Amino acid sequence: MDTNIFGLALRSDEPTHILLSGPPASAKTMFLISLRQHLKDSYFIDGGNVAA
């Protein structure tokens, strides 16, 4: 994954959506919670129960 996409998204003036995917227990939720602590106007949706 290109980590520059996160920098672009964080600096964007427009709303940005990033889908994180990966195996269970790969710290996706912990990463998003950490971002939310630093970005007060952000939120995330946990789609753990969504079927593909």
N, C-alpha and C positions, 0 to 999 in steps of 0.2 A: 504494500500500500504506500502511496506517495504521501508522506507526512505534510507536505506543503499545502495540501487541500485544507487541512485544519486551520492553518494560518490565514489562508484566503477567506475561509468562512468566518473566522473570528474578526477579521478586519472589515468585512463587508458591511455596507450601509443598508443592504436589503436583507430581509429574512432569508435564512439559509437552512437547508435540511441535509443532514448526513445520516445515512443508514449504516450502522455498525453491525456486522455479522461475524459469527465465529462460534467455535464450540463452547459448550457450557464451561463455566469457571475460568474464563479467559479475561476477567476483570473489565468487561465492557461497562457494566453498571457502575462500578467503582470509579472508572475514568469519567463518566458523565456526571456523577455526583461531585467529583473534584472540580470539574469545569463549572458546574452550577454555583459552587461556593465562590468562585472568582468572577463570574458573570451574573450579576444580580438580575438582569432582565431576561435570563434564559430559562428554558424548561426542557425537560425531556419526557418522552413517553416510553414506557417499558412494554414492549409488545411480546413478552415471553409466552403469552397464551394465544398467539395468533397463528393460525394454520396457513400454510402456503398452498 
